[in-house]
Amino acid sequence: MSGQEELLPTGEHPAVTFAPMTTGNRIRKARLDAGYRSQSAFARALGKSRSLVNRWEGEDMPPGRDILLRIAELTGATPQYLMGKSDDARRAVSVHEPRLIRIVLAFRQLPREAQDNLAGLIDQMLRVNAKH
């Protein structure tokens, strides 16, 4: 499977129920929401083995603090969400560069379809750049 086939657009994943929301289920949901369709793709991004990701998601072994922070960084979820201390997975982003502020504000003014198209283009560019 190529890297492009393993990633889904952000927030889109097959219908999966996550009950109860254990740390493992939260990691799995965050992984899928971030576009990592497979545990293998996620493991490569973390620099870990697929079997280790499987153990975290299966509740066989909790990830250590440093790994949990890395998972949060890769998925955009907060560590508090992953640990079950918050139900809000979103991480606040602070932008101080004027150019980025203008881009974000302009992006928010676009119709939803244009936002999706632009986000898809950015995702594609990031994947291409990650291969180099």
Secondary structure, DSSP 8 states (H G I E B T S, - for coil): --HHHHB--TT--------S--HHHHHHHHHHHTTB-SHHHHHHHHTS-HHHHHHHHTTSS---HHHHHHHHHHH-B-HHHHTTS-S--B-------HHHHHHHHHHHHS-HHHHHHHHHHHHHHHHHHHH-
